[in-house]
Every structure is written in C-alpha cells, then in structure tokens.
C-alpha cells in the first residue's frame, strides 16, 4: 500500500496457490447430476471461505471469484435453487468479505458472455451468465463497486453492426443487472478508445488493462497515463474507486499471454501513472504468490486498512 494521492491496493484472481484452493471445481455436462452439483457447490463454498479468511489475515482486499463457483450456474442443467439452499453460506461468506473490506468481482469468459453477437441464443446465454455472476455478488452483500467484468465479444458481421448490437443489448438489460457491469477492452478486437464511448453511453465504468493497451492499441495510441486517467474518470463519475488490471507479457508466449509474475517495471509504470487511489488486480499465473513477490521486493507494503 502506498500512501497519498496515488495509493493503491493489490489483489489476485480466483486461485490461492498458497492454500492450493480455487473454489472452482466443476464437472462435465454429462455428469452434472443434482447430487454431483450439490457436492461441488459445497466444496467450492468451503474453499471460498478459506480463501477469504486467508486474504483477511494477510490484508488482501481485492479478489476475483472463479466463474465456476456454482458449476453450470447459468446453464439449464443446473436445476438447483442454489441461491436459496446455500443462502446462509453466502451470508457468512459475505460477512467475512465485508468486515475485511474485500472488494470482490466475477469475470465470465468471452465465450460465455458476449454483447455483440447477432445470434439470439448466444445473447440469451450471455444474459443468463451475467445474471448468475451478478447474483453471486448480490448474495455476498457486495456494494456497487463489485462488478462483473465483461468483454464486448466479436466484431461480426462488421464493427459498426457489432457495436450497435452491444448498445441494443445494454439498452434492453434490466437496470439492476447493467449496474453490476464494467466493460473491459481486450487484446484481440476492441481497443480502449472503442470501449470507452460504449460504456459512457450506458452510464458504466470501463476497465483499463495495461497489457491489452499494448497488444491492441487504440488509434490514436493512448499512453498509459491517458488510459488510466480516462478509465478512472468513468469509475469516479459513479463515486466508485477505480479498478484496473495489471499484467506482464509472458516471455516467448503469444502476444497478450500473462506472465507468471508481474514485471517490476510494469508495476512501477502503472503506479507512476495513477492520478489517485485505485485498486490493481494482478493478472498473473502465480496468483497470490505474484502479489507476495511484489511485497517481498519492497515495491509495496502489506496493506494497512486503517490508513485508507
């Protein structure tokens, strides 16, 4: 944690390698019987509790929950009223997260949730996935800063038509669901300058990613400082603390592939570009170990929540 204008908090994604837990156990569709799903849900909720307690003990206030917390949570094969059956478990988990000020999020895969598709079945499946993800955050009692991170999707049949589809889908979306979303630019199709106006038109924040900005740059190019400043403004317009993704390129990996840990130079560059308090979600293969590596290198001190 750094004090002053550019204070920040660090978090990690889904799996806690220190504990060997991920809270994302699932199964094949053919084997998704009610009994099997019940067992997996019990296991995942138990593991999530252990992860949240681990984070609490180490001052980690930012965590992304894996999308398979409830296996097939948005699929018709899961007929369980899981939000009722495990309501008390969610209440207990939410209490842990709130007392330790953990900002939680979800991030469906691009294949599971697309805003731009022309196919109704794909759009229906996306809404179902977003409803599931938002319901998890609701059950955990998370405030409006807790968001479901969403990419736009593909660009077929053309970029203008795809963007029109995204506008139409967001217009038709229930307000309580839309208000759980944050839109992220990606490393293959949609740049930050394309995502920002869409988010702004629907009163949504958009999420900046330093690595995506390098791999799929805007035209004209956005500097890291401009990227973070413009993204932060979209959060602050809603009176929310900005949140960004921080990742490093994997050496010899495909463009956009995440490295095991965060390159200290990437970390320093992002921190230097901050124009105010923000949360940095580390997208690194070594998860919590990558976070601790930054601390151990004296780049960031363990979080002191009393200073926020």
C-alpha angles and dihedrals in degrees: 000000000000121000127225134031096341100042115154144182126214129219141170140221130263105298126071104206093186088064097030089234133128108166088219106102113151141159142218117290091243091057097045098116119158090252093051092046092049091054092048093048091051090051094046095048090049091051092047089055091053091049093049090050090048090052092047092053091051100042096249109152101175125068138155117216117221116252093237095062085117104031111231087359091163098034125098090233089073102074094164118120086227095163088062101036093053098030093120091050091053090047091053093047091047091052091055092049094047097046090051093041094239113172106212132196144176129217118193115204116260088247091058099047125029126166097191106053119122091206115096094210090056091048092048091050090049092053090049091051093048091048090052093049093046091048091056091054091045092051089051090055094240119168128233092282089070106089143179106236112224136185119209097238129220131348101230136165086008136329095252092049092046091052090048089054091051091051091049093049093050091046091054095045118106110258094236089057096042089052090062093059135097119181120222128199113232142218099246114037120359123054127205093257089056096046097046098066092047092053092044092052090059099039093252132136119239125217123232121216118191095206095046089052089059098043097042103024124192124245110265092029117254116221117226089252093053092044094055094039094053093044092048091052090057090056095043091051085068093043090250130135109252119250127197138179118242119196140152128219114258109241110250090001127124113281107282096020111141120244122230091251139011116272105238089226091058090049093050092047093053094046091048090052095053115113095192144346113327145160120242118205108203111220099196131135092235092058112188091010089061089053093050090048090061090050093048091052087058091242090122133014125228109275118271104198093191090067096059 
